[in-house]
């Protein structure tokens, strides 16, 4: 993954498929060009593995905040930022959507932050089912991401063999590129 800002060669076929999948969408066509330009992309590319019904809720626009809860500081905790791209992959299936992070919040969980998250984000998370909270009660960390520019795409096969629910595919260099041509 290096800090060169250029996309890994192994990801180029995926980038090509993404660019084809968003053809005709001016926002995504323009935004994804950054992945193949000589200058570094100003965003990080993430892969989120999702189960139903939450994946469909995102694609339908009902779920506007994606969340990840964990017992350790795993990605996306402190690894996702405004402007990042999240590829939406069905659990054991293909990538079927793409979205952009509008804002990210990071929490070290205690009773007060749990209460805040439930009160302020339950509707946006589509998390009214008590089981949603029960399944996450052992978590110590939470990442919440407001998402925008959600787009369903033609399925793209993507081989992923580990059990991680979130993968950072390509990290931006985080550095501004200097144009020394005009000196």
KEKE-3310 file (N, C-alpha, C; in steps of 0.2 Angstrom, whole numbers, plus 5000, padded with zeros to 4 digits):
npx = (5004:5010:5015:5015:5004:4999:4989:4988:4994:4987:4975:4970:4962:4950:4947:4945:4933:4925:4925:4918:4906:4900:4898:4891:4886:4889:4895:4902:4910:4919:4925:4931:4941:4952:4958:4966:4974:4990:4994:4991:4977:4964:4957:4953:4951:4939:4932:4917:4909:4893:4878:4861:4846:4853:4862:4853:4845:4854:4856:4844:4842:4837:4845:4856:4868:4882:4889:4902:4906:4917:4929:4941:4953:4950:4950:4936:4940:4947:4952:4945:4938:4930:4925:4931:4929:4917:4916:4902:4899:4891:4889:4898:4896:4895:4902:4891:4887:4891:4898:4900:4909:4902:4904:4913:4912:4920:4921:4925:4918:4906:4894:4888:4891:4886:4872:4871:4873:4863:4852:4854:4857:4850:4838:4844:4853:4845:4842:4832:4828:4830:4839:4849:4857:4859:4868:4879:4884:4896:4905:4919:4923:4917:4913:4905:4898:4892:4884:4884:4879:4876:4876:4869:4877:4881:4884:4900:4912:4923:4936:4937:4944:4946:4939:4936:4926:4928:4939:4953:4957:4965:4975:4975:4989:4989:4996:4999:5002:5016:5017:5030:5033:5031:5041)
npy = (4994:5007:5024:5031:5036:5032:5020:5003:4991:4979:4982:4989:4982:4982:4996:4999:4992:4998:5011:5009:5004:5016:5024:5037:5044:5059:5064:5052:5048:5058:5059:5046:5047:5052:5041:5035:5045:5054:5062:5060:5052:5060:5054:5039:5022:5011:4995:4989:4976:4970:4964:4959:4966:4978:4982:4983:4993:5004:5006:5009:5021:5023:5020:5031:5032:5023:5010:5004:4993:4988:4978:4981:4993:4992:4995:5003:5012:5028:5028:5032:5045:5061:5062:5050:5035:5022:5005:4995:4979:4963:4952:4937:4939:4949:4966:4979:4992:5009:5023:5039:5045:5057:5062:5057:5049:5045:5034:5030:5019:5021:5021:5034:5038:5027:5030:5042:5038:5029:5038:5048:5042:5030:5030:5034:5024:5013:5005:5001:4989:4979:4969:4973:4982:4973:4964:4971:4975:4972:4979:4991:5001:5013:5017:5029:5033:5046:5044:5048:5051:5039:5025:5012:4998:4988:4971:4968:4956:4951:4945:4940:4933:4932:4936:4949:4963:4975:4983:4992:4997:5006:5018:5036:5047:5057:5069:5085:5088:5095:5107:5110:5115:5128:5136)
npz = (5000:5002:5003:4991:4984:4972:4964:4969:4958:4958:4961:4950:4940:4947:4949:4935:4932:4941:4936:4924:4929:4934:4924:4915:4926:4932:4944:4950:4939:4938:4951:4953:4944:4950:4955:4946:4941:4939:4951:4968:4975:4984:4993:5003:4999:5003:5008:5012:5020:5020:5027:5024:5032:5030:5019:5008:5014:5014:5000:4996:5001:5014:5025:5032:5039:5042:5052:5063:5075:5088:5098:5098:5091:5076:5058:5052:5062:5066:5053:5042:5033:5029:5012:5008:4999:4999:4995:4993:4998:4996:5009:5007:4993:4978:4975:4975:4976:4979:4989:4996:5010:5021:5033:5048:5064:5079:5092:5109:5118:5132:5145:5143:5129:5122:5125:5119:5105:5102:5104:5095:5083:5080:5071:5058:5057:5055:5065:5074:5080:5094:5095:5087:5095:5106:5100:5099:5111:5118:5112:5112:5105:5092:5076:5066:5051:5041:5026:5008:4991:4987:4976:4967:4958:4944:4948:4954:4954:4968:4975:4992:5006:5019:5036:5039:5041:5036:5025:5021:5006:4998:5003:5004:5001:5010:5009:5002:4985:4977:4964:4955:4943:4939:4944)
capx = (5000:5014:5013:5016:4998:4997:4985:4992:4993:4982:4968:4968:4956:4944:4946:4942:4927:4921:4924:4913:4900:4897:4898:4884:4885:4895:4899:4906:4915:4924:4928:4935:4947:4958:4962:4971:4978:4997:4993:4988:4969:4963:4953:4955:4946:4937:4927:4913:4905:4887:4872:4854:4843:4856:4864:4847:4843:4859:4855:4837:4843:4834:4850:4861:4874:4885:4892:4906:4907:4922:4932:4948:4953:4951:4948:4938:4941:4952:4955:4940:4937:4926:4927:4933:4924:4916:4912:4897:4900:4887:4893:4899:4894:4899:4902:4884:4886:4897:4895:4905:4908:4901:4907:4914:4913:4924:4919:4927:4911:4905:4887:4885:4892:4880:4866:4871:4873:4856:4847:4855:4858:4846:4834:4849:4857:4840:4843:4826:4827:4834:4844:4855:4861:4862:4874:4885:4885:4903:4910:4922:4924:4912:4914:4899:4899:4886:4886:4880:4881:4875:4874:4869:4881:4881:4888:4907:4915:4929:4938:4940:4944:4946:4933:4936:4920:4930:4945:4956:4960:4970:4975:4978:4995:4988:5001:4998:5007:5018:5018:5036:5034:5030:5046)
capy = (5000:5012:5031:5035:5039:5029:5014:4997:4987:4973:4985:4992:4979:4984:5003:4999:4990:5003:5017:5006:5004:5022:5028:5041:5047:5064:5064:5047:5048:5063:5057:5040:5048:5053:5034:5033:5051:5054:5065:5055:5053:5064:5050:5032:5018:5006:4990:4987:4970:4971:4959:4961:4970:4984:4983:4986:5000:5009:5007:5012:5028:5023:5020:5036:5032:5016:5010:4998:4992:4983:4977:4984:4999:4990:4999:5010:5017:5032:5027:5034:5052:5064:5061:5043:5031:5015:5000:4991:4972:4959:4946:4931:4941:4954:4973:4981:4999:5014:5029:5043:5047:5064:5064:5052:5050:5040:5034:5025:5018:5021:5022:5040:5038:5022:5033:5047:5035:5027:5043:5052:5039:5024:5030:5034:5017:5008:5001:5001:4982:4979:4964:4977:4984:4967:4960:4975:4977:4970:4984:4996:5007:5013:5022:5030:5037:5048:5043:5052:5049:5031:5022:5005:4997:4981:4968:4967:4950:4953:4939:4941:4926:4933:4937:4956:4966:4981:4983:4998:4995:5010:5024:5042:5049:5062:5074:5089:5087:5102:5108:5114:5117:5136:5140)
capz = (5000:5002:5003:4985:4982:4966:4966:4968:4952:4959:4961:4943:4936:4951:4947:4928:4933:4945:4931:4919:4932:4936:4917:4915:4933:4932:4950:4951:4934:4939:4957:4952:4940:4954:4957:4940:4939:4942:4957:4973:4976:4990:4997:5004:4996:5008:5006:5018:5019:5023:5027:5023:5027:5030:5013:5004:5017:5011:4993:4995:5004:5021:5030:5030:5043:5042:5058:5064:5082:5089:5104:5097:5086:5069:5053:5050:5067:5064:5046:5037:5033:5024:5005:5007:4995:5002:4991:4997:4996:5000:5012:5002:4986:4974:4976:4972:4977:4980:4992:4999:5017:5022:5040:5052:5071:5082:5100:5114:5121:5139:5145:5140:5122:5120:5125:5113:5099:5102:5104:5089:5077:5079:5065:5053:5056:5054:5071:5079:5082:5100:5093:5084:5100:5110:5096:5099:5118:5120:5109:5116:5100:5087:5070:5063:5045:5037:5019:5003:4984:4986:4970:4965:4952:4942:4952:4952:4958:4971:4980:4998:5009:5027:5039:5041:5039:5033:5022:5018:4999:4995:5007:5001:5004:5015:5008:4996:4979:4975:4957:4954:4936:4938:4948)
cpx = (5004:5011:5014:5010:4995:4994:4989:4990:4988:4975:4966:4962:4949:4942:4943:4935:4922:4920:4918:4906:4896:4897:4891:4883:4891:4899:4904:4912:4921:4928:4933:4941:4953:4962:4967:4975:4985:4998:4990:4980:4969:4958:4956:4949:4945:4932:4924:4909:4899:4882:4866:4851:4847:4859:4859:4845:4847:4857:4848:4837:4839:4839:4856:4867:4876:4889:4896:4907:4913:4925:4939:4948:4955:4948:4940:4939:4947:4955:4951:4939:4932:4929:4929:4927:4924:4913:4908:4897:4895:4891:4892:4896:4898:4898:4895:4883:4892:4894:4901:4904:4908:4904:4908:4915:4916:4923:4923:4921:4911:4897:4884:4886:4887:4874:4865:4870:4866:4851:4848:4855:4854:4842:4839:4852:4852:4841:4838:4826:4832:4840:4850:4860:4863:4868:4880:4887:4892:4908:4913:4923:4919:4915:4907:4901:4893:4888:4881:4883:4881:4872:4874:4873:4879:4886:4896:4910:4922:4930:4941:4939:4944:4939:4932:4929:4922:4937:4947:4960:4966:4969:4978:4984:4994:4992:4999:5004:5009:5019:5024:5037:5034:5036:5051)
cpy = (5006:5019:5035:5038:5036:5022:5008:4994:4982:4976:4989:4989:4981:4991:5003:4997:4995:5009:5015:5006:5010:5027:5031:5045:5052:5064:5059:5046:5052:5061:5052:5042:5049:5046:5033:5039:5051:5057:5060:5057:5056:5060:5043:5028:5012:5001:4988:4981:4970:4965:4963:4961:4977:4986:4987:4993:5005:5011:5010:5019:5029:5024:5025:5036:5024:5016:5003:4998:4987:4983:4980:4989:4996:4995:4998:5015:5021:5031:5029:5041:5055:5064:5055:5040:5024:5011:4996:4984:4968:4954:4940:4933:4946:4961:4975:4988:5003:5020:5033:5045:5055:5067:5058:5054:5044:5040:5029:5025:5017:5022:5028:5040:5033:5026:5038:5044:5032:5032:5047:5049:5033:5024:5030:5028:5012:5003:5001:4994:4981:4974:4968:4979:4978:4964:4964:4977:4976:4975:4989:5002:5007:5019:5023:5035:5039:5047:5047:5049:5042:5029:5015:5004:4990:4978:4967:4961:4953:4948:4942:4935:4927:4935:4944:4959:4973:4981:4990:4996:4999:5017:5030:5043:5054:5068:5078:5088:5094:5102:5113:5116:5124:5140:5143)
cpz = (5000:5002:4997:4982:4976:4968:4965:4961:4952:4959:4955:4940:4940:4949:4940:4929:4936:4940:4926:4922:4934:4929:4917:4921:4933:4938:4951:4946:4936:4946:4957:4948:4944:4956:4952:4938:4942:4949:4962:4974:4983:4995:4998:5001:5001:5005:5012:5016:5023:5022:5026:5030:5026:5023:5008:5007:5014:5004:4991:4998:5011:5026:5028:5034:5043:5049:5059:5072:5083:5096:5104:5092:5079:5065:5053:5055:5066:5058:5041:5038:5028:5017:5003:5003:4999:4997:4995:4994:5000:5003:5008:4995:4983:4977:4972:4973:4979:4984:4994:5006:5018:5028:5044:5059:5074:5090:5103:5118:5129:5139:5142:5132:5119:5120:5119:5106:5097:5101:5097:5083:5075:5072:5058:5051:5055:5059:5076:5083:5088:5099:5090:5090:5105:5107:5097:5106:5121:5117:5114:5112:5095:5082:5067:5057:5042:5030:5014:4996:4983:4979:4969:4959:4950:4946:4950:4957:4961:4976:4986:5003:5017:5029:5041:5037:5035:5031:5019:5012:4997:5000:5003:5004:5010:5014:5001:4991:4977:4967:4956:4947:4935:4942:4944)
residu = (UNK:UNK:UNK:UNK:UNK:UNK:UNK:UNK:UNK:UNK:UNK:UNK:UNK:UNK:UNK:UNK:UNK:UNK:UNK:UNK:UNK:UNK:UNK:UNK:UNK:UNK:UNK:UNK:UNK:UNK:UNK:UNK:UNK:UNK:UNK:UNK:UNK:UNK:UNK:UNK:UNK:UNK:UNK:UNK:UNK:UNK:UNK:UNK:UNK:UNK:UNK:UNK:UNK:UNK:UNK:UNK:UNK:UNK:UNK:UNK:UNK:UNK:UNK:UNK:UNK:UNK:UNK:UNK:UNK:UNK:UNK:UNK:UNK:UNK:UNK:UNK:UNK:UNK:UNK:UNK:UNK:UNK:UNK:UNK:UNK:UNK:UNK:UNK:UNK:UNK:UNK:UNK:UNK:UNK:UNK:UNK:UNK:UNK:UNK:UNK:UNK:UNK:UNK:UNK:UNK:UNK:UNK:UNK:UNK:UNK:UNK:UNK:UNK:UNK:UNK:UNK:UNK:UNK:UNK:UNK:UNK:UNK:UNK:UNK:UNK:UNK:UNK:UNK:UNK:UNK:UNK:UNK:UNK:UNK:UNK:UNK:UNK:UNK:UNK:UNK:UNK:UNK:UNK:UNK:UNK:UNK:UNK:UNK:UNK:UNK:UNK:UNK:UNK:UNK:UNK:UNK:UNK:UNK:UNK:UNK:UNK:UNK:UNK:UNK:UNK:UNK:UNK:UNK:UNK:UNK:UNK:UNK:UNK:UNK:UNK:UNK:UNK:UNK:UNK:UNK:UNK:UNK:UNK)
# end
